[in-house]
Amino acid sequence: MGGAAIRMHCPDHREWYERLKRDPKHDMDFVTYSKYRGSTKKLFTDLGYQPYISLMLTGSTGRFRQIFNDKDGNKAIDVFLDKLEMNHVIDFSTRLEAD
């Protein structure tokens, strides 16, 4: 999802990736189902990432999002569970198997 998805799925429009100034080395976005919350946390902690816990993520928003950081604070991983809920809502609950 995010800038990396533009590079992978829209190779003819890579200029958009450059315009977003998103570096996949520092910021990656993923989507999965909430039923995999525990497995996702285990995967990223096994890879050396630490869960980021804040008041924002413990409320209703936290039900649909996990954030992990590397120990040096140079890389951030966002994992959206079932949906992306920010200024708008994108429901992924029935779309993750589609490319």
Buried (B, 14 or more C-beta within 10 A) or exposed (E): BBBBEBBEEEEEEEEEBEEEEBEEEEBBBBBBEBEBBEEBBEBBEEEEBEEBEEEEBEEEEBBBBBBBBBEEEEBBBBBBBBBBBEEEEEEBEEEEEEE
